[in-house]
Structure formats: C-alpha cells, structure tokens
Amino acid sequence: MSSDTTRQQTATADDQITRIILEAREQAYQETDHEPEPGLTAKVEWPVTCTVGPGLEGAIACESKIGYVNGSKGWLIYRGYDIFDLCAYSSYEEVAFLLLHGRLPKAREFDAFKTTLFRRMYIPETQRLLLSFPVQDMNPMAALRLGTNLMRQKQTYRDRQLEEERGRLIATDEDSIPMETRPTGKRRPVFQFISSMLRRGAAPEPDVLVGSDEIASCYNLIAGVASIAATIGRVREGRIPIEPAPDLSFAGNYLYMLTGRRPTPLEERVMDVCLILHADHGMNASTFASMVVASTLSDIYLAIGSGISALSGPLHGGANVEVIKMLDEIGSPGAVSKWYRAAQEEKKKVMGFGHRVYKAYDPRARILGPLAKLLAAESGHASKLYATAVALEKEVVASLGEKKKIFPNVDFYSGIVYECMQIPAELYTTIFAVSRVAGWCARVIEYLANNRIFRPRAIYTGSFNEEYVPVEKR
C-alpha cells in the first residue's frame, strides 16, 4: 500500500471519528446545563464535614486538579478539558502529558514525549524475565501485575537500597484521636525514589522534558505496561513478543504488538479514543489503591501495581467481558424483550447498565456506542452483537432511564469495539489498565506533593472484658 493511500485512509478515519464524537458532544450538551457542583469544585478548607457511607462512599480524601466527574450531568473533565473535545482532537500521548504535567505540550515537547514513550516500549529484559513464568496459565491481570514488579526489578535498584533507606524514613502511622498528629519528618514527604536507584546506563531524557525521577518512572510505566499487556496477549496465543514500529502511534503500537498485524487507520484511531476515555475517572477503587500505597512513601511501581490489583476485581474491571457473554446469551435483537422480561422477574443484573457515580448517560458510552456501530459494520458476529445491544438499550432505558436514572455505562459498548478488533475477551481489562496508568501516575504524583498517609478509622462493634481461658480449659 502506498504512503499516499495510507495518508488518505488515515485522514478519512480521523474525519469519520471526529464527526461521530462531535455529534455525541452536541447531544450531551443538549441534555445538560453547564454549571459544576459548587461544593465539590472549589478550594477546600480543611478539615471538612461530609456524609460518609460504607466503603468511604462520599468521603473527601484530597483535592485534585486532574479530573472531574459530574455523575448527575454526565460530565468527564481532564484538567479542565471536556472528554468530547479531547477524543475529537487530541491523542492518548497528548492526554497522558496533560494529566502528568497539567497542561498541553508544545510541539517540541510533544515530539520528545512521543519519542520517549516509543523508546520505553522496548523492554526486552523485562519481557524475557516475564516469559520465565507460566504466563499462558495465569489470569492476564495477575500476569500484568507481575510484569510491573519485574519492571521495577529491572529498572531500579530499590530492593538493593532497602536497608540504606530504612533509617531515613519517617513514621506517620500513629493511631491518635481524632486524627493523626503531624508527621515528624519533612512537612511535605516525597518518594524515597532517587536517581541512584535508576537503571545505570539508561538513556538520558531530552532536556525539554526535565522532570523528577518520579515523572521519569511514570514514563517507564505508561510505555512498559502497554508492552507487558501486549506480551501477555502474544504468549497466550503461543507467539513471541514483537517490537514497536516507529511509524505507529502509541495506540497503534499497542494493537500491533498485541495482535501481530498492523492496525488499519480506523482501528488505530478508535483504540486511541478508547485509551483517552479510560485514562482517568476520579477517585475510583484502583486510583485510591494506588494513592494509598504511594502515601506510605512506597515507590511508584508498587503503587501502580496496586492499582492493577484493584482493577482485576470483578466489581471494578471486566464488566465488558460479561456484557459480551450476556449479548451472546440473548442471541439476537428479536430475543431481547423476552430475555429482559425474564431478567426483571429474576431480579437479574443487566450488565453494562448503571454506574456508582453516573445518574445520567455515561459520556464514554455516548462515544463508544457510535464507534461500535462503525466497526461492527465490517464484522458479522460483532454486527449481531451491536444490533442486540441497541435493542437491549432501548428496553432498559425505557423502563429504568427516567425512573431510576439507569443508562449504559462505559462497559456496554467497549467490549463490542474490542471484539471488532479481534482482541480476546480475557484481555479487555488489561486494555483498561494500559490506559489508566497515566491517570494513576498523575494522581499519585499530585497527592505526594502534599502527602498525608491515609489512615481512616473503623467503628469497633466487638465485645469488651473477655476473660482469657488457657487452651487446655477451652
């Protein structure tokens, strides 16, 4: 295929997808007003009073300038930029830079950042170490979590520095009432992750990307987790890992390294949008897990590994896999009404609908739905899945949308998108993780600038004054 033909196909794909996203934006704007929540979008005067439910629901843990989710209106904002605009005009690389650095990059910075991510996708030592484990027999998320730890072992000297560092750490885990006393060390603790722990001989960063060692490690993780996820997919298919291609984007390389075939311009652009949509989403469980670990002054590799661990739970990641299973079970659009009536009678959960935060149509689903339609037109099985999904959405929204504010969430159409790209269902959650690394890293770095170790309390409901009985008398 000639370069002119490729450029034309890329331009056509970009135009198609941009138009789809802008149409989704217009529909979303017609259904909501433009006022943010005044109590949750202003400078905090600590301490705050709030209503807290089980699982810390409703608790205010920190301030953030990174992302904002307004569930009642269906908003998703990264650093002040609407998700629709970022998906229409930006790229995952640019969004990752925005999340980490708080601003969009200038042209020279952007070129350097893309080059940095490309180079750091090449991690043969970590891949070889990973292949010494039975990856093909492991849950893909467990293998991804292992891979981040192997990156840490290959790219840092952290484990070899433990005894030397121990004497310089500060204790901040007092169980005082009503809250912790101020730490006795630095007023603003930072990662104990210093340049001497970085891999010796690593290529220096371009001067234009001057940053701390934590930021450099974020670049390692954003690029490396994508490579590890792709390696896991290849190994599960009985194939060997492949290197990134210099002429592909981050999203394009992830698809290429995963599937072994060069993605079409349409597939590359759609995957880029998917990565943007998943890059950050407030204080969800995996983000919180990463921040809790980082708040102890652990290192960022272990913090991100904790996010991957949390995401592997079925209540957080993997719902799109269940959506595909459900749509296959229904079978066809004509079977939807009967299936849905039975599901209601059995009080069966309809996968891909409702959200802990959103009481409006999830903006990510607004984008993914039309993209699924676009891709499914080229696939027989996916086309049937999409038609069944549309019919099910009509049934659910008609019965629960107005009354209970239940609408499709991000998982409802994302699985169909990945199905169209011939990605195995068991790898869907790893795609989520590949994207979310940027958001996890950004929130960890932001929180550590004014770190306070997380230390919620529990209400004790046990007994008192129990008498100890020796074992021989029990």
C-alpha positions as CSV (number, residue, x, y, z in Angstrom):
1,M,0.0,0.0,0.0
2,S,1.4,3.4,-1.0
3,S,2.1,6.1,1.6
4,D,-0.4,8.4,-0.2
5,T,-3.1,5.7,0.2
6,T,-2.3,5.3,3.8
7,R,-2.4,9.0,4.5
8,Q,-5.8,9.2,2.7
9,Q,-7.2,6.3,4.8
10,T,-5.9,7.9,8.0
11,A,-7.5,11.2,7.1
12,T,-10.8,9.5,6.3
13,A,-10.8,7.6,9.6
14,D,-10.0,10.8,11.5
15,D,-12.8,12.7,9.8
16,Q,-15.3,9.9,10.5
17,I,-14.4,9.5,14.1
18,T,-14.2,13.3,14.8
19,R,-17.6,13.8,13.3
20,I,-19.1,10.9,15.4
21,I,-17.6,12.4,18.6
22,L,-18.8,15.9,17.9
23,E,-22.3,14.6,17.2
24,A,-22.2,12.8,20.6
25,R,-21.0,16.0,22.3
26,E,-23.8,18.0,20.8
27,Q,-26.4,15.5,22.0
28,A,-24.8,15.5,25.5
29,Y,-24.8,19.3,25.7
30,Q,-28.5,19.4,24.8
31,E,-29.3,17.2,27.7
32,T,-27.5,19.0,30.5
33,D,-26.6,22.5,31.7
34,H,-23.1,23.9,32.2
35,E,-22.9,24.6,36.0
36,P,-20.4,22.5,38.0
37,E,-21.2,21.3,41.6
38,P,-20.3,24.3,43.8
39,G,-19.5,22.2,46.8
40,L,-17.1,19.9,45.0
41,T,-15.3,22.3,42.7
42,A,-13.7,24.9,45.0
43,K,-10.6,25.2,47.2
44,V,-11.1,23.1,50.4
45,E,-10.7,24.5,53.9
46,W,-9.6,21.5,55.9
47,P,-11.0,19.8,57.9
48,V,-14.2,19.3,56.1
49,T,-17.6,17.8,57.1
50,C,-19.2,15.3,54.8
51,T,-21.6,12.4,54.9
52,V,-19.7,9.1,54.6
53,G,-21.2,5.8,53.7
54,P,-19.7,2.2,53.9
55,G,-16.6,1.8,51.8
56,L,-15.8,5.5,52.4
57,E,-18.5,6.5,49.9
58,G,-18.9,10.3,50.0
59,A,-15.7,10.9,51.9
60,I,-13.5,13.7,50.8
61,A,-9.9,12.4,50.7
62,C,-8.0,15.1,48.9
63,E,-8.1,18.0,46.4
64,S,-7.2,17.4,42.8
65,K,-6.8,19.4,39.6
66,I,-6.5,16.3,37.4
67,G,-10.0,15.1,36.7
68,Y,-13.7,15.8,37.5
69,V,-16.7,13.6,37.1
70,N,-20.2,15.0,37.5
71,G,-22.4,12.0,37.6
72,S,-25.7,13.8,37.7
73,K,-24.9,15.6,34.4
74,G,-22.8,13.1,32.6
75,W,-19.6,15.1,32.6
76,L,-16.0,13.9,32.4
77,I,-13.3,16.5,32.5
78,Y,-9.5,16.1,32.4
79,R,-7.5,19.2,33.6
80,G,-10.4,21.4,32.5
81,Y,-10.8,19.9,29.1
82,D,-14.1,18.2,28.2
83,I,-13.7,14.5,27.3
84,F,-15.5,15.0,24.0
85,D,-13.0,17.6,22.8
86,L,-10.0,15.5,23.8
87,C,-11.4,12.5,22.0
88,A,-12.2,14.5,18.9
89,Y,-9.0,16.5,18.6
90,S,-6.3,15.0,20.8
91,S,-4.4,11.7,21.2
92,Y,-3.6,9.4,24.1
93,E,0.1,10.6,24.2
94,E,-1.1,14.2,24.4
95,V,-3.7,13.4,27.1
96,A,-1.1,11.4,29.1
97,F,1.2,14.5,29.0
98,L,-1.7,16.7,30.0
99,L,-2.6,14.5,33.0
100,L,1.0,14.3,34.2
101,H,2.1,17.9,33.6
102,G,-1.1,19.9,34.0
103,R,-1.0,21.4,30.5
104,L,-1.0,20.5,26.8
105,P,2.5,20.1,25.4
106,K,4.1,22.5,23.0
107,A,5.1,21.0,19.6
108,R,8.7,20.3,20.6
109,E,7.7,18.8,23.9
110,F,5.1,16.6,22.3
111,D,7.6,15.2,19.8
112,A,10.1,14.5,22.5
113,F,7.4,12.9,24.7
114,K,6.2,10.6,21.9
115,T,9.8,9.6,21.2
116,T,10.3,8.8,24.9
117,L,7.2,6.6,25.1
118,F,8.2,4.8,21.9
119,R,11.7,4.0,23.2
120,R,10.4,2.9,26.6
121,M,8.0,0.4,25.0
122,Y,11.1,-1.6,24.2
123,I,11.7,-3.6,27.4
124,P,13.3,-6.9,26.2
125,E,14.9,-7.7,29.6
126,T,11.6,-7.4,31.5
127,Q,9.8,-9.4,28.7
128,R,12.4,-12.2,29.0
129,L,12.1,-12.3,32.7
130,L,8.3,-12.4,32.4
131,L,8.5,-15.3,30.0
132,S,10.2,-17.4,32.7
133,F,6.8,-17.6,34.4
134,P,3.8,-19.6,33.2
135,V,2.1,-16.5,31.7
136,Q,-0.1,-18.6,29.5
137,D,-1.7,-20.2,32.5
138,M,-2.1,-17.1,34.6
139,N,-5.0,-14.6,34.7
140,P,-3.9,-11.8,32.4
141,M,-4.3,-9.2,35.1
142,A,-2.2,-11.2,37.5
143,A,0.5,-11.5,34.8
144,L,0.3,-7.7,34.2
145,R,0.7,-7.1,38.0
146,L,3.7,-9.4,37.9
147,G,5.1,-7.6,34.9
148,T,5.1,-4.2,36.7
149,N,7.1,-5.7,39.6
150,L,9.6,-7.2,37.1
151,M,9.9,-3.7,35.5
152,R,10.7,-2.4,39.0
153,Q,13.3,-5.0,39.5
154,K,15.0,-4.3,36.1
155,Q,14.7,-0.6,36.0
156,T,15.5,0.4,39.6
157,Y,17.8,-0.5,42.5
158,R,15.0,-0.1,45.0
159,D,15.2,-3.6,46.5
160,R,19.0,-3.3,46.9
161,Q,18.7,0.0,48.7
162,L,16.2,-1.0,51.4
163,E,18.5,-1.2,54.4
164,E,20.2,2.0,53.5
165,E,16.9,3.8,53.1
166,R,15.3,2.4,56.2
167,G,17.0,4.8,58.6
168,R,15.9,7.8,56.7
169,L,12.2,7.0,56.6
170,I,9.7,8.7,58.9
171,A,6.9,7.2,61.0
172,T,3.5,8.6,60.3
173,D,1.1,5.8,61.3
174,E,0.1,7.0,64.8
175,D,-3.4,6.0,65.8
176,S,-4.2,9.2,67.5
177,I,-7.7,10.7,68.0
178,P,-9.4,12.4,66.3
179,M,-6.9,12.3,63.5
180,E,-3.2,11.7,63.0
181,T,-0.6,14.0,64.6
182,R,1.6,15.8,62.0
183,P,4.4,13.6,60.7
184,T,7.7,14.3,62.5
185,G,9.7,14.3,59.3
186,K,9.5,16.5,56.3
187,R,6.4,18.7,56.1
188,R,5.9,17.5,52.6
189,P,7.2,14.0,52.2
190,V,8.2,12.8,48.8
191,F,9.0,9.4,47.3
192,Q,12.2,7.8,48.5
193,F,13.0,7.1,44.9
194,I,16.2,8.8,44.0
195,S,18.4,8.9,40.9
196,S,20.9,6.4,42.2
197,M,18.1,3.8,42.0
198,L,17.5,4.2,38.4
199,R,18.9,1.7,35.9
200,R,22.6,2.5,35.2
201,G,23.3,3.3,31.6
202,A,19.7,4.3,30.8
203,A,19.4,6.8,28.1
204,P,19.0,10.4,29.5
205,E,15.8,12.2,29.0
206,P,15.6,15.0,26.4
207,D,16.3,18.3,28.1
208,V,12.9,19.6,27.1
209,L,11.3,17.0,29.4
210,V,13.1,18.0,32.6
211,G,11.3,16.4,35.5
212,S,11.8,14.4,38.7
213,D,12.7,10.8,38.9
214,E,9.1,10.1,39.7
215,I,8.0,11.6,36.4
216,A,10.7,9.6,34.5
217,S,9.3,6.4,36.2
218,C,5.8,7.4,35.1
219,Y,7.0,7.4,31.5
220,N,8.5,4.0,32.1
221,L,5.2,2.7,33.4
222,I,3.0,4.2,30.8
223,A,5.1,2.7,28.0
224,G,6.1,-0.5,29.8
225,V,2.6,-1.6,31.0
226,A,1.4,-1.4,27.4
227,S,4.3,-3.6,26.2
228,I,3.7,-6.1,29.0
229,A,0.0,-6.3,28.3
230,A,0.8,-6.9,24.6
231,T,3.4,-9.5,25.5
232,I,0.8,-11.4,27.7
233,G,-1.6,-11.4,24.8
234,R,1.0,-12.8,22.4
235,V,2.2,-15.5,24.9
236,R,-1.4,-16.7,25.5
237,E,-1.6,-17.2,21.7
238,G,1.6,-19.2,21.7
239,R,3.5,-16.4,19.9
240,I,6.7,-14.4,20.8
241,P,6.7,-10.7,21.7
242,I,7.4,-8.2,18.9
243,E,9.0,-4.8,19.0
244,P,7.1,-1.5,18.4
245,A,7.1,0.1,15.0
246,P,8.5,3.7,14.7
247,D,5.7,4.9,12.3
248,L,2.8,3.9,14.6
249,S,1.2,5.9,17.4
250,F,1.1,4.6,21.0
251,A,-2.3,3.1,20.4
252,G,-1.3,1.7,17.0
253,N,1.8,0.1,18.5
254,Y,-0.2,-1.4,21.4
255,L,-2.5,-3.0,18.8
256,Y,0.4,-4.1,16.6
257,M,2.4,-5.6,19.5
258,L,-0.7,-7.4,20.8
259,T,-2.1,-8.8,17.5
260,G,0.9,-9.1,15.3
261,R,-0.7,-7.3,12.5
262,R,-0.6,-3.6,11.6
263,P,-3.9,-2.0,12.5
264,T,-6.0,-0.2,10.0
265,P,-6.1,3.6,10.3
266,L,-9.6,3.2,11.6
267,E,-8.6,0.7,14.3
268,E,-5.7,2.8,15.4
269,R,-7.8,5.9,15.8
270,V,-10.6,4.0,17.6
271,M,-8.1,2.4,20.0
272,D,-6.6,5.9,20.6
273,V,-10.0,7.2,21.6
274,C,-10.6,4.1,23.9
275,L,-7.3,4.9,25.7
276,I,-8.3,8.5,26.2
277,L,-11.7,7.6,27.6
278,H,-10.2,5.3,30.2
279,A,-7.2,7.4,31.2
280,D,-8.8,8.8,34.4
281,H,-12.0,8.7,36.3
282,G,-11.9,10.3,39.7
283,M,-11.3,8.6,43.0
284,N,-12.3,5.1,41.9
285,A,-11.1,2.0,43.7
286,S,-7.9,1.4,41.6
287,T,-6.9,5.1,41.8
288,F,-7.5,5.1,45.5
289,A,-5.5,1.9,45.9
290,S,-2.5,3.4,44.1
291,M,-2.7,6.6,46.2
292,V,-2.9,4.7,49.5
293,V,0.2,2.7,48.7
294,A,2.1,5.8,47.5
295,S,1.1,7.7,50.6
296,T,3.2,5.4,52.7
297,L,6.2,6.6,50.6
298,S,6.4,3.3,48.8
299,D,7.6,3.6,45.2
300,I,5.5,4.3,42.1
301,Y,6.0,0.8,40.6
302,L,4.4,-0.8,43.6
303,A,1.7,1.9,43.7
304,I,0.7,1.3,40.1
305,G,0.9,-2.5,40.7
306,S,-1.7,-1.9,43.5
307,G,-4.0,-0.1,41.0
308,I,-3.7,-3.1,38.6
309,S,-4.6,-5.4,41.5
310,A,-7.7,-3.4,42.4
311,L,-8.8,-3.2,38.8
312,S,-8.6,-7.0,38.5
313,G,-11.6,-7.4,40.8
314,P,-14.9,-8.1,39.0
315,L,-16.6,-5.2,40.7
316,H,-14.2,-2.8,39.1
317,G,-12.8,-4.2,35.8
318,G,-14.0,-6.9,33.5
319,A,-17.7,-5.9,33.2
320,N,-17.4,-5.5,29.4
321,V,-16.5,-9.2,29.2
322,E,-19.7,-10.0,31.0
323,V,-21.6,-7.8,28.5
324,I,-20.3,-9.8,25.6
325,K,-21.4,-13.0,27.3
326,M,-24.8,-11.6,28.0
327,L,-25.3,-10.4,24.4
328,D,-24.3,-13.8,23.2
329,E,-26.7,-15.4,25.6
330,I,-29.6,-13.2,24.4
331,G,-28.7,-14.2,20.8
332,S,-30.4,-11.7,18.6
333,P,-32.3,-8.4,18.7
334,G,-35.6,-10.3,18.4
335,A,-35.0,-12.2,21.6
336,V,-34.3,-9.1,23.7
337,S,-37.8,-8.4,25.0
338,K,-38.4,-11.9,26.2
339,W,-34.9,-12.1,27.8
340,Y,-35.3,-8.7,29.5
341,R,-38.7,-9.6,31.0
342,A,-37.3,-12.8,32.4
343,A,-34.2,-10.9,33.8
344,Q,-36.6,-8.4,35.6
345,E,-38.6,-11.2,37.1
346,E,-35.5,-12.9,38.3
347,K,-34.0,-9.6,39.5
348,K,-31.0,-10.4,37.4
349,K,-28.4,-7.7,36.9
350,V,-28.2,-6.4,33.3
351,M,-24.5,-6.0,32.7
352,G,-23.3,-2.7,31.3
353,F,-26.0,-0.5,32.8
354,G,-25.9,1.8,35.7
355,H,-22.9,3.3,37.5
356,R,-21.9,4.1,41.0
357,V,-21.4,7.8,40.0
358,Y,-23.4,8.5,36.8
359,K,-27.1,9.2,37.1
360,A,-27.0,10.4,33.5
361,Y,-25.8,8.8,30.3
362,D,-22.1,8.0,30.7
363,P,-20.2,10.3,28.3
364,R,-17.8,7.5,27.4
365,A,-20.7,5.3,26.3
366,R,-22.0,8.1,24.2
367,I,-18.8,7.9,22.2
368,L,-18.2,4.2,22.3
369,G,-21.7,3.3,21.0
370,P,-21.4,5.0,17.6
371,L,-17.8,3.7,17.3
372,A,-19.0,0.2,17.9
373,K,-21.6,0.7,15.2
374,L,-18.9,2.0,12.8
375,L,-16.6,-1.0,13.4
376,A,-19.4,-3.6,13.6
377,A,-20.5,-2.9,10.1
378,E,-17.5,-4.8,8.9
379,S,-18.0,-7.9,11.1
380,G,-20.8,-10.4,11.0
381,H,-20.7,-11.5,14.7
382,A,-20.0,-8.1,16.0
383,S,-22.8,-6.6,13.9
384,K,-25.2,-9.1,15.5
385,L,-23.9,-8.2,19.0
386,Y,-24.3,-4.5,18.3
387,A,-27.9,-4.9,17.0
388,T,-28.7,-6.9,20.1
389,A,-27.1,-4.2,22.3
390,V,-29.1,-1.4,20.7
391,A,-32.3,-3.3,21.2
392,L,-31.4,-4.0,24.9
393,E,-30.5,-0.4,25.5
394,K,-34.0,0.7,24.3
395,E,-35.7,-1.8,26.6
396,V,-33.6,-0.9,29.7
397,V,-33.7,2.9,29.2
398,A,-37.5,2.8,28.5
399,S,-38.1,1.0,31.8
400,L,-35.4,2.4,34.1
401,G,-33.9,5.5,32.5
402,E,-36.4,8.1,33.6
403,K,-37.4,6.4,36.8
404,K,-34.0,5.2,38.2
405,K,-31.6,7.1,36.0
406,I,-30.0,3.9,34.7
407,F,-28.3,4.2,31.4
408,P,-25.5,2.4,29.5
409,N,-22.0,2.8,31.1
410,V,-18.6,2.6,29.5
411,D,-18.6,-1.2,29.5
412,F,-21.7,-1.7,27.5
413,Y,-20.2,-0.9,24.1
414,S,-16.5,-1.2,24.7
415,G,-16.4,-4.9,24.5
416,I,-18.0,-4.8,21.1
417,V,-15.3,-2.4,20.0
418,Y,-12.6,-4.8,21.1
419,E,-14.4,-7.7,19.6
420,C,-14.3,-5.9,16.2
421,M,-10.5,-5.6,16.6
422,Q,-10.3,-9.4,17.2
423,I,-9.0,-9.0,20.8
424,P,-9.7,-12.0,23.1
425,A,-12.3,-11.1,25.8
426,E,-10.0,-12.2,28.6
427,L,-7.6,-9.3,27.7
428,Y,-10.3,-6.5,27.8
429,T,-9.4,-5.5,31.4
430,T,-5.7,-5.2,30.5
431,I,-6.6,-2.6,27.9
432,F,-8.3,-0.6,30.7
433,A,-5.1,-0.8,32.8
434,V,-2.9,0.2,29.8
435,S,-4.9,3.4,29.6
436,R,-5.4,4.1,33.3
437,V,-1.7,4.0,34.1
438,A,-1.5,7.7,33.0
439,G,-4.2,8.7,35.4
440,W,-2.9,6.6,38.3
441,C,0.6,8.1,37.9
442,A,-0.8,11.7,37.7
443,R,-2.9,11.4,40.8
444,V,-0.1,9.7,42.8
445,I,2.4,12.5,41.9
446,E,-0.2,15.2,42.7
447,Y,-1.0,13.7,46.0
448,L,2.6,13.3,47.1
449,A,3.2,17.0,46.7
450,N,1.2,17.4,50.0
451,N,1.3,13.9,51.2
452,R,-0.6,12.6,54.2
453,I,-0.6,8.9,54.8
454,F,-4.2,7.5,54.5
455,R,-5.5,6.5,57.9
456,P,-9.3,6.1,58.1
457,R,-10.8,4.7,61.3
458,A,-13.2,1.8,61.8
459,I,-16.1,1.8,64.3
460,Y,-15.4,-1.0,66.8
461,T,-18.5,-3.2,67.3
462,G,-16.9,-6.1,69.2
463,S,-17.1,-7.1,72.8
464,F,-15.1,-5.9,75.9
465,N,-13.8,-7.6,79.1
466,E,-13.4,-11.1,77.6
467,E,-11.6,-13.4,80.1
468,Y,-8.7,-15.3,78.6
469,V,-9.1,-19.1,79.0
470,P,-6.0,-21.3,78.7
471,V,-6.1,-23.6,75.8
472,E,-6.3,-26.8,77.9
473,K,-9.6,-25.5,79.5
474,R,-11.4,-24.4,76.4
